[in-house]
Amino acid sequence: MGVEAREARQPWILLSPALVAITLLLFVPLGFILVYSFWLRTATGADVAGFHLDNWAEALTDRFYRDILLNTLKIAAITTVVCAVAGYPAAYFIARSNRNKGFLLLLLMLPFWVSYIIRTMSWINILGVSGALNSLLLWMGLIDEPLAMLYNEATVILGLVHFLMPFMILNVFVSVDGIDQNLESAANSLGATRVQTFISVTLPLSLPGLAAGGLLCFVLAAGTYITPLVLGGPRDAMFANLVFEAIITQLNWPLGSALSLMLLAVLGALVLVYNHFLGMAQLMKGMG
């Protein structure tokens, strides 16, 4: 009995460092945020401790916050679709490249070696009034004056796609690379064309990777604030920008806490739906 008890405790002993880290770095801060969300910000700038629902009432009933949340979800959805459509062919090409697969994966990893903020700000030098693209168009005589291509929703989506595309490609690559190519050969031997083989065999088997990449891209896009802050205009703020504005600019921690938990609840519900239908195993493969 003693041996069985020790064997039963061994996994928990091995997991204890990770569990302690997750508790201290994730659940404890979330607990503080939850408590802060029920505090009250007074007109004098002081935070009154207690159990007040004013912040939650404002976050849930104010149309301004609802519209920004819906716009955030819309931008995240468009970004995810663009990443899926553009990233799938690249992932398929890498997975089916026998000789250069390692080199192509290395190229795919290169963007992670550069700061996300630097990569985002690089679009200013490309799309700005005196940027590379406007300079090229002026030199070619295609335009008479520089075009205003920055600080709109399209550039926000472009910056998000630039940031999130590798995540989509990696997840789809893991899924396609794991498909037994004998299945495709068998379909071809039975008279299926390459297009029919792709639609009937490859695409259905790679859908878990596509879904995992879509979830990862959507969650990261919906939770970002750097890209709309750098590339967006006043009308292109996303929900995370409201959290940043409330906490950092206005120093309104109670309202900012309620807004952050509101966004966390929406994205968490999406993750739970994904986990219910597909499970988290495929997502872990892509991130690993």
C-alpha positions in Angstrom: 0.0 0.0 0.0 2.9 2.3 0.8 4.5 1.7 -2.5 1.3 2.3 -4.4 0.8 5.6 -2.5 4.3 6.7 -3.4 3.7 5.8 -7.0 0.5 7.7 -7.0 2.2 10.8 -5.5 5.2 10.7 -7.9 3.5 12.4 -10.9 2.3 15.3 -8.6 5.8 15.6 -7.2 7.2 15.9 -10.7 4.5 18.4 -11.7 4.8 20.5 -8.6 7.4 23.0 -9.9 5.2 23.7 -13.0 2.0 23.9 -10.9 3.6 26.3 -8.5 4.8 28.5 -11.3 1.5 28.5 -13.1 -0.3 29.3 -9.8 2.0 32.2 -8.9 2.3 33.6 -12.4 -1.2 33.0 -13.7 -3.9 32.2 -11.2 -2.8 34.6 -8.4 -2.6 37.6 -10.8 -6.0 36.7 -12.2 -7.3 36.6 -8.7 -6.0 40.1 -8.1 -7.6 41.3 -11.3 -10.9 39.7 -10.4 -10.8 41.5 -7.0 -9.9 44.8 -8.6 -12.8 44.6 -11.0 -15.2 44.9 -8.1 -13.5 48.0 -6.6 -14.7 51.5 -7.3 -12.8 54.4 -8.9 -13.9 57.7 -7.3 -13.9 61.1 -8.8 -10.8 62.0 -6.7 -8.8 59.2 -8.3 -8.9 56.9 -5.3 -9.8 53.2 -5.5 -12.5 52.2 -3.0 -12.2 48.5 -2.0 -15.5 46.6 -1.8 -17.9 44.6 -3.9 -19.3 47.1 -6.4 -20.8 46.1 -9.8 -20.5 49.5 -11.4 -17.5 48.5 -13.5 -19.2 45.4 -14.8 -22.4 47.2 -15.5 -20.5 49.8 -17.5 -18.5 47.2 -19.4 -21.5 45.1 -20.2 -24.1 47.7 -21.0 -22.1 50.5 -22.6 -22.6 50.3 -26.4 -19.1 51.8 -26.9 -17.4 48.8 -25.4 -19.7 46.3 -27.2 -19.0 47.9 -30.6 -15.3 47.8 -30.0 -15.5 44.2 -28.9 -17.5 43.2 -32.0 -15.0 45.2 -34.2 -12.1 43.3 -32.5 -13.7 39.9 -33.2 -14.3 41.0 -36.8 -10.7 42.0 -37.4 -9.5 38.8 -35.7 -11.8 36.7 -37.9 -10.6 38.4 -41.1 -7.0 38.0 -40.1 -7.6 34.3 -39.3 -9.2 33.7 -42.7 -6.4 35.5 -44.6 -3.8 33.5 -42.7 -5.6 30.3 -43.4 -6.0 31.0 -47.2 -2.4 32.2 -47.6 -0.7 30.0 -45.1 -2.1 26.6 -46.2 -0.4 26.5 -49.6 2.9 27.5 -48.0 2.6 24.8 -45.3 1.7 22.2 -47.9 4.7 23.1 -50.0 7.0 22.8 -47.0 5.6 19.5 -45.9 6.0 18.0 -49.4 9.5 19.4 -49.9 11.8 16.5 -49.2 15.2 18.0 -49.9 14.7 21.6 -48.5 12.3 21.0 -45.7 14.7 21.9 -42.9 15.9 25.0 -44.7 12.4 26.2 -45.4 11.4 25.7 -41.7 14.5 27.7 -40.7 13.3 30.5 -43.0 9.8 30.3 -41.4 11.4 30.7 -37.9 13.4 33.7 -38.8 10.7 36.3 -38.0 10.6 35.0 -34.4 14.2 36.2 -34.1 13.1 39.8 -34.6 11.0 41.7 -32.0 7.3 41.8 -32.8 7.3 45.6 -32.2 10.1 46.2 -34.7 8.4 44.0 -37.3 5.2 46.0 -36.8 6.9 49.4 -37.0 8.7 48.3 -40.2 5.4 48.8 -42.1 5.7 52.5 -41.4 8.9 52.6 -43.5 7.1 50.6 -46.2 3.7 52.2 -46.4 4.4 55.7 -45.1 4.1 58.8 -47.1 7.8 58.8 -47.7 8.0 55.0 -47.4 9.5 52.5 -49.9 6.2 51.7 -51.7 5.2 55.4 -52.3 8.8 56.2 -53.4 8.7 53.3 -55.9 5.3 54.3 -57.3 6.4 58.0 -57.6 9.6 56.9 -59.3 7.7 54.7 -61.8 5.3 57.6 -62.5 2.2 55.7 -61.5 1.1 58.3 -59.0 1.5 62.1 -58.7 1.5 62.4 -55.0 2.1 59.9 -52.1 -0.9 57.7 -51.1 -2.2 57.6 -47.6 -1.9 53.9 -46.9 -1.3 53.9 -43.2 -3.5 54.2 -40.1 -6.6 52.3 -41.2 -8.2 48.9 -40.6 -6.5 47.4 -43.7 -3.0 48.1 -42.4 -4.0 46.7 -39.0 -5.1 43.5 -40.6 -1.9 43.5 -42.7 0.3 43.9 -39.6 -1.6 41.1 -37.8 -1.3 38.7 -40.8 2.4 39.5 -40.9 2.7 38.6 -37.2 0.5 35.5 -37.2 1.2 33.8 -40.5 4.1 31.7 -39.1 1.8 30.3 -36.4 -0.8 29.2 -39.0 1.9 27.7 -41.3 3.5 25.7 -38.4 0.2 24.2 -37.3 -0.9 23.2 -40.8 2.6 21.9 -41.6 2.5 19.6 -38.6 -0.8 18.2 -39.7 0.1 17.8 -43.4 3.5 16.3 -42.6 1.9 13.7 -40.4 -0.4 12.4 -43.3 0.7 9.1 -44.7 1.5 9.7 -48.3 0.6 6.1 -49.1 -3.0 7.3 -48.7 -2.6 9.8 -51.5 -0.8 7.2 -53.6 -3.7 4.8 -53.1 -6.2 7.4 -54.1 -4.2 8.1 -57.3 -3.9 4.4 -58.1 -7.7 4.2 -57.9 -8.1 6.8 -60.6 -8.4 10.0 -58.6 -6.7 13.1 -59.9 -4.3 15.2 -57.8 -7.1 17.7 -57.2 -9.5 15.0 -56.2 -6.9 13.4 -53.9 -6.3 16.7 -52.2 -10.0 17.4 -51.7 -10.9 13.9 -50.6 -7.8 12.8 -48.6 -5.3 15.6 -47.8 -7.6 18.4 -46.9 -9.9 16.5 -44.5 -6.9 14.9 -42.7 -5.2 18.3 -42.3 -8.3 20.2 -41.0 -7.3 19.6 -37.3 -4.1 21.5 -37.9 -6.0 24.2 -39.8 -8.4 24.6 -36.9 -5.6 24.7 -34.4 -3.8 27.4 -36.4 -7.1 29.3 -36.8 -7.7 29.2 -33.0 -4.2 30.4 -32.2 -4.4 33.2 -34.8 -7.8 34.4 -33.7 -7.0 34.5 -30.0 -3.6 36.3 -30.5 -5.2 38.7 -33.0 -8.1 39.5 -30.6 -5.8 40.1 -27.7 -3.2 42.3 -29.3 -2.8 46.1 -28.8 0.5 46.9 -30.4 -0.5 46.5 -34.0 -3.6 48.7 -33.9 -1.7 51.2 -31.7 1.1 51.5 -34.3 -0.7 50.9 -37.6 -4.3 51.9 -36.8 -6.1 55.2 -36.6 -8.5 56.5 -33.9 -11.3 54.4 -35.3 -9.3 51.2 -35.4 -8.8 50.7 -31.7 -9.3 47.1 -30.5 -10.5 45.9 -27.2 -7.0 45.4 -25.7 -6.4 49.1 -26.5 -9.3 50.0 -24.2 -7.7 47.9 -21.4 -4.4 49.6 -22.0 -6.0 53.0 -22.0 -8.0 52.4 -18.8 -5.1 51.0 -16.8 -2.0 52.8 -18.1 -3.4 56.2 -19.2 -6.4 56.7 -16.9 -5.0 54.6 -14.0 -8.5 53.2 -13.7 -7.5 49.7 -12.5 -11.0 48.6 -11.5 -12.6 49.3 -15.0 -9.5 48.0 -16.8 -9.7 44.8 -14.8 -13.4 44.3 -15.7 -12.7 44.9 -19.4 -9.7 42.5 -19.4 -11.8 39.8 -17.8 -14.6 40.4 -20.3 -12.2 39.8 -23.2 -10.7 36.8 -21.4 -14.2 35.3 -21.0 -15.0 35.7 -24.7 -11.8 34.2 -25.8 -11.9 31.5 -23.1 -15.4 30.5 -24.3 -14.0 30.1 -27.8 -11.2 27.9 -26.6 -13.6 25.7 -24.6 -15.7 25.2 -27.8 -12.6 24.2 -29.7 -11.5 21.8 -27.0 -15.0 20.2 -26.9 -15.1 19.4 -30.6 -11.4 19.0 -31.5 -9.4 18.8 -28.3 -6.1 20.5 -27.5 -3.7 17.8 -28.6 -3.4 19.2 -32.2 -2.8 22.7 -30.8 0.0 21.4 -28.6 1.6 19.7 -31.6 1.7 22.9 -33.5 3.1 24.9 -30.6 5.7 22.2 -29.9 
